[in-house]
Amino acid sequence: MAIVDQERLDRVKLQSGLDFLTLISVRSEPCDRATPIDQLLRQHGELPDIQIEPDDDAVILFTSGSTGHPKGSVSTHRNIIAALLSWELDLAVLATIHGGAPKGQSKPHYPDAALLGMPLFHVNGLLAVLLTSFRRKRKTVAMYKWDPNVAVELVEAEKIVSFVGTPAMTGDIMLAAQKQDKDVSSLLAVGGGGSARAESQVKGIDETFKNAKPYTGWGMTETNSIGTSIGGEEYLMRPSSSGRVSAVLELGIVDSDDNFVKAGERGELLVRGTSVIHKYWDRPDSSGDFLEGGWFRTGDIAYLDEDGYLYIVDRLKQIIIRGGENIGCAEVESAMLNDPAIIEVSVYGVADQRLGEDVAATIYVDREVDVDAIRSNLKLKIAGFKIPKHIRVTTEPLVRIASGKIDKKTIQKDHQKLLDLE
């Protein structure tokens, strides 16, 4: 069965082999293939009274698929409600510590309102914005499709107080606000997640929005979006950190033999707690991600400092092995994003006959750039063997997957094809 609007209904009608589907239509023209949802509600009256237990499965959200085949993360009612309550608890703790509003943030000068620019199949869009809005009884302004110029207009017109998006989206809205003569003073918080922000963007958000402070955190579809958080002055002091752990979770860092390491040492990040899923849908091959004691493998390479602040270094599957040396894509991307001419960057490995892999990058710029000068500047920031040998320049935003993350796999494949033709 599928619930479809007009766009989805048109797609189903064009696809062969989907005759077995029972279709329920919403916001669509009459069609023999589908039954309108209003008709079903009239026929069946009230919904049946069914007992729902806290640990019954509630939602399946699919991982983004940026590093592999998407997997369905199965969350229970307890998982989701724990995440929502955890944010409220963390905010209450911050307010208590700072004697009211979090440090560096004034009290709201407009009724609470959030801008929903992320799709609802993304865990941040669904939980961090929509379901949190239900809990807080706040106005939510939903965009049909992300457009930073429209977003800035909506901030002014609707007096938006809070916006959460991927780093690409928060970078978009920051640049759009700089170019447009719009009143964005209602914004108090610009939150992020999904991937690491460039340090320059953290400072840029603080400078661009008069009253807003940047916020971010680390979380996963598998943790129902929560994990760590950091914001305001604390974030400006530690712009490369993802913050400290949420109250209902625990973090651990392990080496390649699954032994826990000391503070400051790098390894794979593990997480456990009330919001973590218990399985992937129909994927018994993923049982190795769930360890004894309730720990879950995140696939992130990270470290925790002495004060408990988390620093994500890279993804296990985003390591370039160049002549036996491991190079983290995120480290190179972070270094490149310090160049003011570079708006977006994606770093990845390409085939090399001698080294096995070499470092390559695609950069999005809005002005003419000197690639050799970019490489020279990088020598001051990262080791020479980590500097991209191949740099592809584009004046168009980098392609993204549906969740808004940069589509590294497609960019890598396209660049490799060009190199193969040379």
VOVEX-395783 format. One record per atom (N, C-alpha, C): x, y, z. Coordinates in steps of 0.02 Angstrom, whole numbers, plus 32768, in hexadecimal, padded with zeros to 4 digits. Example, Ala and Ser with C-alpha at 12.3 -4.5 7.8 and 13.67 -1.06 7.14 Angstrom:
2
82947EE48186;82677F1F8186;82947F5B8186;82827F908162;82AC7FCB8165;82858002818A;
END
This chain:
422
802A7FC58000;800080008000;802C803E8000;801780727FDD;803B80B17FDD;800980EB7FE0;801A811D8008;7FF3815B800A;8017818D7FDD;7FF481A67FAA;801581CD7F76;7FF2820F7F6A;801982437F5D;7FFE82827F44;8001827F7EF7;7FF282B77ED6;7FEE82B67E8D;803182A37E6E;806882BE7E89;80AA82AF7E6C;80BA82657E72;80B082497EAE;80BE82027EB8;808E81D67E8F;804F81EB7E8A;801E81C57E63;803481C17E1A;804A81FA7DFF;806281FA7DB9;809D81CC7DAF;80C981CA7DE0;8104819E7DDB;80EF81557DDA;80C181447E08;80AA80FE7E0C;808A80E97DCA;806281157DAD;804081047D6E;807280F97D35;80AB811A7D38;80DE81137D04;810980D47D0C;810B80BA7D4A;8135807F7D57;8110803F7D49;813080107D28;81127FCE7D1D;81207FA27D5A;80F67F6F7D63;81007F407D99;80E87F567DDD;80C07F8C7DE0;80A87FA57E21;805D7F9C7E28;803F7F707DFF;7FF77F667E01;7FE07F487E43;800D7F287E67;7FFB7F097EA7;7FEE7F3C7EDE;80047F7A7ED4;7FFE7FAD7F09;7FB77FC67F10;7FA17FC97F4F;7F627FEB7F5F;7F7480347F6C;7F5380637F4A;7F6580A97F4F;7F2F80D17F73;7F4480FB7FA1;7F19812B7FC3;7F3281707FAF;7F0781997F94;7F1D81D97F78;7F0C82147FA6;7F3982457FA7;7F2F82857FCA;7F4482BC7F9B;7F1F82F47F9B;7F31832E7F72;7F3D831B7F29;7F0F82F57F0B;7F1982E07EC6;7ED682DF7EA1;7EDB82DE7E5F;7E9F82DB7E35;7E7F82967E3B;7E3D82907E30;7E1C824E7E32;7E3D821E7E01;7E4381DF7E18;7E6681AD7DF0;7E4B81687E02;7E3C813E7DD1;7E2380FB7DDE;7E5680D07E03;7E9480E27DFD;7ECA80BA7E1A;7ECF80C27E66;7EB580FB7E80;7EBF810B7EC7;7E7D811E7EE8;7E7981107F2A;7E3F81237F52;7E5081607F7C;7E2981967F76;7E3781D27F9E;7E3381C47FE9;7E6081E1800F;7E6181D48057;7E2181ED8079;7E0582238060;7DC6823D807E;7D8E820B8078;7D8C81E8803F;7D5981B58034;7D60817C8066;7D9E81678073;7DAA813180A3;7D95814580E9;7DA4818480FB;7D92819C813E;7D46819E8147;7D2281B28112;7CD981B48116;7CBC816D811C;7CDB813D80F9;7CC280F880FA;7CCE80D6813D;7D0780E4815B;7D1A80BE8197;7D1280E581D8;7D01812581D4;7CF5814B8211;7D348153823A;7D2D8149827C;7D66815282A9;7D99811B82A1;7DD7812C82AF;7E0C80FA82AC;7E0380C882E5;7E17808982DB;7E0F8056830F;7E398066834D;7E2180508386;7E45805A83C5;7E76802083CE;7EB6802D83C0;7EE97FF983C3;7F1B800983FA;7F2B7FD78423;7F5B7FE18459;7FA17FE6843C;7FC4801C844A;800980268432;80378025846E;80697FF9846C;80997FF484A3;80D7801F8494;80FA803684C8;8135806184BE;816A8043848F;817280018492;81A77FE2846A;818E7FC3842A;81517FD58415;81397FC283D3;815C7FEC839E;81697FCE8364;81887FF4832E;8159802B8316;817580658308;814C80A082F6;815C80BB82B1;819C80C182A1;81B180E48264;81EE80C18246;81F080C08203;822D80AB81E0;824680E681B8;828080FF81C9;82A1813481A2;82DF81168182;82EA81268143;8323810A811F;836081388125;839A81188130;83D9813E8131;83E3815E80ED;840D819180EB;841381BA80AF;843281968074;845981628080;8478813E8049;84B38162802B;84D18192804F;850981B78034;8549818E8032;854C81578059;8588812D8059;857780E48049;853A80D5803A;85288090802C;84DE808A801E;84C5804C801A;847F8040800C;845580558048;8420807D803D;83F780948076;83D9805A809E;83D7806380E0;83BB8031810C;8381804F8134;834E80288140;831380408164;831E803C81B0;8322807581D1;832B80788219;82E78073823B;82DD803F8263;829D80328283;829D805182C9;8271808282D4;826D80A38315;822C80908338;823080888379;81F4807C83A2;81D980BF83BA;819C80BC83D7;817F80F883F5;81AC8113842C;81CA80E68453;81F680FB848A;82338120846E;825181068437;828A81278418;827B816F8407;8243817A83E6;823281BC83CC;822181ED8405;81F981D68435;81E68203846C;822282128498;825081E284A0;828D81EF84C7;82B6822684A7;82BA82258464;82DF82598441;82C0829E844B;827E82A28444;825C82E2844C;826382FD8493;825C82D284C4;826382E8850A;82AB82F9851B;82DA82D784FA;832182E48507;8334832B84F4;831B834384BA;8329838884A6;830F83B984DA;82D383AB84F3;82B583D88524;82DE83D88565;82F5839D8578;831E839785B5;836083BC85AC;838183B28573;83C183D48567;83B984208568;838284398549;837684818549;8369849C8590;8344847485B7;8336848885FC;8376848B8625;83A3845C861A;83E3845B863D;840C8499862A;840E84A885E8;843384E485D1;8417852385F0;83D5852885F1;83B58563860E;83C6856B8658;83C98532867B;83D9853386C2;8421854986CD;844E852E86A4;8495853F86AA;84A18589869E;847E85A4866B;848A85E98657;8459861A8677;8430860186A5;8402862D86C9;83CB864A869E;83AF86228671;837A863A8645;8386862285FE;838B865085CE;8399863E8589;83E286288583;83F185FB8553;843685E78548;84628623853C;84A1861D8550;84D08655854C;84D386708504;84D286B284FE;84D886D284BD;849786D88497;846086C384B5;842086C68491;83ED86ED84B9;83CD871D8498;839A874584B9;8358871F84BA;8329873784E1;82E7871884E3;82C3872384A0;829986F4848B;827586FD844B;824E873E8449;825587638412;823187A1840B;81F6879983DB;81EA875D83C4;81AF874C839C;8195870983B5;815586F983A7;813C86B683B9;816686818396;8171864A83B9;819C861583A0;818385FC835C;81B085F9832B;819E85E182E8;81DC85C182C9;81D1858882A9;82098563828A;81FE855E823F;8235855F821A;8233855581D1;8247850E81C2;821A84E981A2;822784A3818F;823D84A18146;827E849C813B;8298849980F7;82B3845480E5;82B484278117;82CE83E4810B;829483B480FE;829E838180D5;8268835280C8;825883288106;821A8310810A;820482EB8145;821B82A38146;823C828B8110;825B82498113;82A1824E8131;82B7828C813F;82F782978161;82E9829D81AB;8311827C81D4;83038279821C;830282BF823C;832C82ED8223;832B8331823F;82EB8356822E;82D4834E81F0;8296836E81DC;825B83548204;82598312820C;822082F3822F;822183008279;825A82F2829A;825C82F882E3;8271833D82FB;82AB835582E3;82C7839382FE;829C83D082EE;827583CC82B8;824B840582A6;820183F682B1;81E583C6828C;819C83BC828D;818383A282D0;819B836982E7;8181834D8325;819283788361;81CD8398835F;81DF83C78394;81AE84028395;81978416835A;8167844D8356;8124843A8377;810F83FC836E;80D283E58390;80DB83E983DC;811583D283F4;812283D4843C;8121841B8457;813F844A842F;8146848F8447;810B84BB8433;80DC849F840D;80A184C483F6;80B6850483D0;80E984FD83A6;810185378381;80EA85348338;80E8856E8319;80D7857382D3;810F855482A9;80FC852E8276;812D85118248;811C85268201;814B854481E0;81438559819A;81688527816F;814385008147;816084CA8120;816C84DF80D8;81A884D280C0;81B984DF807A;81AE84A08051;819384A88015;818A846D7FEA;81CD84547FD1;81FA84817FC1;823C846F7FA9;826D84A57FC0;82AA84907FD0;82DB84BF7FEB;82F084F27FB6;82EC85317FC9;830385687F9F;831A859F7FD0;835B85AC7FD4;837485DB8007;835786218001;834A86387FC3;832E867B7FBB;82E7867F7FD5;82C0864A7FC8;827C86467FE4;828086418030;82B0861C8049;82B886138091;82C3865680B4;82EE86808097;82FA86C280B5;82BA86EC80B4;829586E8807E;8255870D807A;822586F580AF;822386B480BB;81F6869880EE;820B86AC8135;824D86AF8141;826586C58182;824A870B8191;824E8738815F;8236877C8169;81EA877E8170;81C6875C8143;817D87618142;815C873E817E;817787048192;815886DC81C7;817986E5820A;81AC8710820E;81D1871C824C;81EA86DA826A;821086B68241;822A86758256;825E867F828D;8258865782C1;8286865B82FA;82BD862682F6;82AC85EB82D9;82DB85B382D9;82DD85928295;831A8582827F;8324855D8241;83588527824C;834884EA8236;837684B1823A;837F849581F4;83BD848A81E0;83CA846E819E;840E844D819C;841C842D8164;845F8411815A;8490844B8153;84D2843F815A;85038475814F;84FC8496810B;84EB846F80D8;84E1848C8096;84A784BE8097;847284AD80BA;843784D980BE;8444851780E8;8465850E8121;84738548814B;84A685778129;84D385598102;8500858280DA;84DA85A880A4;84A985868085;847E85A58052;845A85E2806E;843A85D980A7;8410860F80C2;843B864880DB;8477863880F2;84A6866D8108;84BA869880CC;84CC86788094;84E1869E8059;84A686C5803C;846A86A6803B;842F86C98021;841E8706804C;84258700808E;8418873980BA;844A877180B0;8488875F809F;84BB87928093;84AD87B98053;848D87988022;848187B77FE1;843E87DC7FDD;840E87C98007;83CC87E78004;83C2881A803B;839B884D802B;838B8880805C;834B886D8080;8350883A80AA;8316882180CF;83238826811A;82ED882F8140;82F388328189;82F187EC81A5;832B87D381BA;832F878F81D6;833E87918221;832E87CA8240;833E87D38286;831587A882B5;82DE878A829C;82B6875E82C8;82DA871E82D9;8309870982AE;832C86C982B9;835686CC82F9;834D869B8324;837586968361;83A38659835F;839286288336;83BB85EB8335;83BE85D082EE;83FB85BF82D8;8406859F8298;842A855D82A7;8403852782A7;841D84E782BB;843384BE8280;845F848E828D;847984648257;847C841B826C;849083F2823D;849883AB8248;849D83878205;84AD83478207;84B3832081C9;84FA831881B3;8523834B81BE;856B834881AF;858B838481D0;85CE838581CD;85F383B981F1;85EE83FC81CC;85EB843281F3;85ED847681D7;8636848D81D1;864384B5819F;868484D6819C;8687850B81D3;86C3851381F2;86CA85448227;86B8858A820F;86C7859981CF;86B785DB81B4;866C85E781B3;864485B181A8;85FB85B981A7;85E085C781ED;85FE85A7821F;85E985B38264;85EF85FD8275;8628861A8264;863386628271;8607868C8243;85FE86758205;85D5869B81D5;858D86A181EB;8571866C8207;852C866E821F;852686A18257;855686A08285;855586CE82BD;8559871782A6;857F87238271;858887678257;854E877D822A;852F874E8206;84FB875F81D5;84B8876E81F6;84A687468228;8465874D8248;846D8773828A;844E87AC828D;845787DB82C5;844A87BC8309;84158795830E;8401877A8350;840A872F8356;841C870D831F;841F86C48320;846486AB8333;846486758357;84A286528367;84A2860F8343;84DD85F8832D;84E185B7830C;84DD857E833E;84BC8549832A;84B7850D8352;84C484D18325;84DD849B8342;84E5845E831B;84E48423834B;84EC83E9832E;84EF83AD8356;84FF8372832A;850E833B8349;851882FD8325;84DE82CE8336;84C482AE8304;848F827D830F;8488825382D1;845E822182D3;845581F4829B;840B81E38294;83F981CA8259;83B781AD8252;83AD81778286;83E281508293;83DF811882C2;83D9812D830B;83E8816D831B;83DF8185835F;83A381B38365;837B81B7832F;834281E4832D;8356822D8335;838D823D8314;83A68282830C;83CE829C8347;83C282838384;83E8829E83BD;842C827C83C2;8459829B83E6;849C828083F1;84C482B0841C;84DD82E483FC;850083198420;84E5835C8408;84F48390842E;84DE83D38419;850E84078435;851184408410;853B84788425;852184B68402;852584EF8424;850B852B8405;8522856B8427;851185A38407;852185E48423;856B85F0842C;857E86128461;85C48623846D;85EF85E48475;85D385B18492;85F78572849B;860C85558457;85DF855A8425;85ED854183E2;8621856D83BF;861B85AF83C8;864B85DC83A9;869185D183C5;869685BB8403;86D885AB8421;86F285688409;86C5853B83F6;86DA84F783DF;86B684E8839D;86C4850D8368;869D8506832A;86A584C38306;86D9849D8317;86E2845B82F7;86C484228320;86A78432835A;868983FE8385;863F83F58376;862783B98383;85E083AA837D;85BD83AF83C0;85E183C083F4;85C283CB8435;85C783908465;859F83938499;859E835F84CD;855F833684C9;856282FB84E6;852E82C884DC;84EC82DB84FC;84B682C684DB;847382CF84F6;846A82A78536;843B82BC8560;8433829F85A3;8420825585A1;83FC823F856D;83E481FA856C;841081CB8544;844C81E28531;847A81BA8509;84BE81B5852A;84E581838514;852B817C8526;8554817584E7;8591819084E8;85BF818984B0;85FD816484C6;861B81418496;865A811E84A2;8683811D8463;86C5811C846A;86F281188430;871A80D78437;871B80AE8402;873F806E8405;8772806A83CD;87A6804183D9;87D8803583A5;87C07FFD8377;87EC7FE6834B;87D97FB3831A;87C87F708339;87DC7F668379;87CC7F28839D;87927F3183CD;876E7F6983C6;87347F7A83F1;87477F84843A;87847F9B8446;87997FAE848A;878E7FF98491;8770800F84C9;8765805684D4;87A8807A84DE;87AE80B584C0;87EC80DB84C2;87E5811784F0;881E81378500;881E8170852D;880781B0850A;87F881E38532;87E582248517;881C823E84E9;8808825984B1;883882748481;884F8244844C;884382028457;885781D08426;881E81C383F5;883181B983B5;87FF81AF8381;87EB8166837A;87AE815C8365;879581198359;874E811D833F;872C80E3833C;86E780E48325;86B980F9835E;868A8124834E;865A813D8380;8622810A838A;861580F883C9;85DD80CE83DB;85AB80F98403;856B80E583FF;853881098424;850580D6843F;84EA80E5847A;84B380BC8493;848580E784BD;844780D284C1;841680F984E8;83D080EE84CF;83A1811284EC;835A810684E3;83418116849D;836381428479;834A81568437;8367812D83FE;839480FE840D;83B680D883D8;838A809F83BF;83868097837E;835C80638360;8374801E8376;83497FEC836D;835B7FA88381;836A7F7B8345;835A7F938308;83687F6A82CD;83607F93828D;83797F778257;836B7F8F8214;83357F6281F5;830A7F8081CD;82D47F5A81AF;82EF7F27817D;82E07EE7818B;82EF7EB1815B;83397EB18147;83667EBF8178;83AE7EBF8169;83D47E97819F;83CC7E55819F;83F17E2C81D0;843C7E3181C7;84537E47818C;849A7E4E8180;84B87E8981A7;848E7EB281C5;84A67EEC81EB;84A97EDF8236;84A37EA0824A;84A27E918292;84E47EA682B4;851B7EA8828E;855B7EBC82AA;855E7F0482C0;852D7F2D82AB;852C7F7382C1;85137F7A8308;84F27F468322;84D67F478365;85007F1A8392;85247F3983C1;85537F1483EB;85357F03842E;85597ED88453;85437EC68497;85427F0484C3;85147F0484F3;850F7F3C8520;84E87F768505;84C77F6C84CB;849E7FA184AF;84C37FD48485;85047FC98479;852A7FF98451;851B7FF18406;851A802983E3;850D802A839B;854980498377;855F80298342;85978043831A;857D807C82EE;859D80B682F2;858680EF82CA;85A980F28286;85E480D48280;860A80DB8242;8630811D823E;862E81468273;865381858275;8695817C8299;86CA819A827E;870A819E82A0;870981DF82C8;871881DB8309;871082158334;873D82108371;873D82468398;875D824383DA;87378270840A;873D8262844A;8720828A847F;875882AA84A6;875482ED84B1;8789830D84D7;877E83038522;87AA8320854A;87A783178592;8767833185B1;874783628590;8709837F85AA;86CB835F858D;86D3832A8565;869A8307854A;867E8323850A;86A3835184E9;868C836C84A9;86A0833C8471;866F83308444;86798301840E;8694832583D0;86C5830583AF;86E1831D8371;86DE82E5833E;86B582EF8309;86B082BE82D3;86E982C982A2;871082958296;874A829B8269;873782868222;8713824F821B;8701823681D9;86D181FC81DE;86BD81E381A5;869781A681A0;86C6816C8191;86B8813281AD;86E180F8819E;86E680EB8154;86AF80F68131;86AC80E880E9;86C1812380BF;86D8815A80DE;86EF819380B8;8739819F80C4;875F816980C2;87A7816C80CA;87C7815F8086;87F4818B8071;881B81818035;885C81608049;886C8128802B;88AB8106803A;88DB81138001;89088143800C;893781597FD9;897C813D7FE7;8990810C7FC1;89D280EE7FCC;89DC80D38012;89A680B9802F;89AB809D8073;899C80CF80AA;899581108099;8985814380CB;893B815180CB;891C81508106;88D5815F810C;88CA81AB810F;889C81C380E5;888D820B80E3;8842821380EF;8830823B8121;87EA82478130;87CE827E8103;8798827080E0;877A82A180B3;876582E080D8;874882D68113;872E830F8139;87658340814D;87A08326815E;87D883528170;87ED837F8136;87F0836180FA;8804838780BF;87CD83B980AD;878D83A480B2;875683D280A3;8756840E80D2;876284018111;876384378143;879A84698133;87D484508120;880C847C810F;87FC84A680D1;87DD8487809F;87CE84AB8061;879884E0806C;876984D38099;8732850180A4;8748854180C8;8785854280E1;87A0857F80FF;87B185B380CA;87B6859D808A;87C185CB8053;878085F08045;877E8632804B;873F86578042;872086507FFD;8747863C7FCB;872D86357F87;870585F57F7E;870F85C57FAB;86EF85837FA4;86AF85827FCD;867785787FAB;863585767FCD;8625852F7FE4;863184FE7FBA;862584B77FCB;865E848E7FAF;866C84567FD0;86A184297FB8;868F83E17FC8;86A183B47F9D;869C836D7FAA;86DE834D7F99;86FB83297FC8;873C83087FBF;873182BD7FBE;8756829A7F93;874C82527F8A;878A82357F68;878C81F47F64;87C581D37F43;87B681C27EFB;87E981C77ED1;87E381B07E8B;881C817F7E7E;881281557E4C;884281207E3E;8886813D7E29;88BB811E7E41;88FF81317E2E;892880F17E24;894780EB7DEB;896A80AD7DDA;89A2809D7E0B;89C680D07E22;89FF80C57E4E;89EC80C27E98;89C080EF7EAD;89B080F57EF4;897180CF7F08;894C80B57ED8;890C80957EE7;88D480C87EE5;88DA80FC7F0F;88AB81347F0F;88D281747F16;88B681AA7EFB;88D181EC7F09;8897821A7F1C;88A982537F37;887782817F53;885C82AE7F1B;881A82B57F18;87FA82E07EE8;87C383087F0B;87B083407EEC;877C836A7F09;8756838F7ED3;8717839B7EE0;86EE83C87EB7;86DA84037EE2;86E684407EC9;86D6847B7EF0;86A384A67ECB;867684C47EF1;864484F27ED6;865985387EEA;866385647EB8;867885A97EC3;864B85D87E9C;864B86177EB0;862486497E8B;8651867F7E6D;8692866F7E68;86C2869E7E4B;86FB86757E2C;872586967E06;875E86747DE8;879186637E1E;87AB86277E1C;87DC86127E4E;881A85F57E2D;885185F97E52;889185DD7E3C;889B859B7E62;889585637E3F;889A85227E5F;88DE85187E7F;8913852E7E5E;895685277E7B;895D854F7EBC;893D85897EBE;893F85B17EFB;891A858F7F34;88E2856D7F23;88BE85477F55;88EA85117F73;890E84EE7F48;893B84B87F60;897384D67F8C;898E850E7F77;89C3852E7F9E;89AB85417FE4;896E855D7FE8;895385708029;894785338055;893684FB8036;892984BE805D;896884A4807F;89A384B48062;89E2849C8080;89EC84B580C6;89CB84ED80D6;89D1850A811A;89A184E8814B;897384BF8131;893E84A4815C;894184588163;89538434812E;895383EB8131;899383D08111;89A28391811F;89DE83718103;89DA837080B7;8A1583738097;8A188376804F;89F6833D802B;89FA83008047;89DC82C68025;899082C78028;897382F38052;892A82F88057;890D832C8027;893683558008;891E83897FDC;8905836A7F9B;88C9837C7F85;88AD835E7F48;88D883687F0A;88E783327EE8;890C83357EA9;88DF834E7E72;88A083397E74;886F834B7E41;883983777E61;883283B57E47;87FE83E27E60;87D183F67E26;879283E67E2B;876183F87DF8;873984347E12;873284677DE8;871184A57DFB;86CE84AA7DD9;869A84BD7DFF;865884C87DE2;863A85087DFF;8613852A7DD7;85F085667DEF;85A885587E01;859785177E05;855485017E19;855884DE7E5D;852584E37E88;852684BF7EC7;853084747EBC;855284537EE9;8560840C7EE3;851F83E57EE7;851A83AF7EC1;84DE83867EC2;84D683667F06;8497835B7F19;848883407F5B;845883067F56;845A82DB7F88;842782A77F8D;83E882C67FAB;83B2829F7FAD;837182BB7FC0;837082DB8005;839B82C38033;839A82DE8077;83BF8321807C;83DF83378045;840283778046;844D8371804E;84668334805B;84AE832B8061;84CE8329801B;850D833E8017;8530833D7FD8;853782F67FC0;852882EB7F80;852982A77F63;857082967F4D;859882827F7E;85DF82747F73;85EA823D7F3F;85BF82097F42;85C981D07F15;85C181E57ECB;858D820D7EBC;858282227E77;85BA82517E60;85CE82807E8B;860382AF7E7A;8644828A7E6D;865382597E97;868F82307E8F;868D820A7E4D;865481EC7E3D;864D81C57E00;865681F17DC2;8637822C7DC3;863C825A7D8A;868482717D7F;86A782807DB6;86EC82977DB1;8719825F7D97;870C82227DAE;873481E97D98;872C81DE7D4D;86EF81E77D34;86E481DF7CEB;870C82127CC4;870E82517CDC;873582847CB9;877F82747CBA;8798825B7CF2;87DE82497CF7;87EF820F7CC9;87C181E07CC2;87CC81A67C97;87D281B97C4E;87B281F27C3B;87B482087BF5;87F5822E7BE5;881782447C19;8854826B7C0D;888E82407BF3;
END
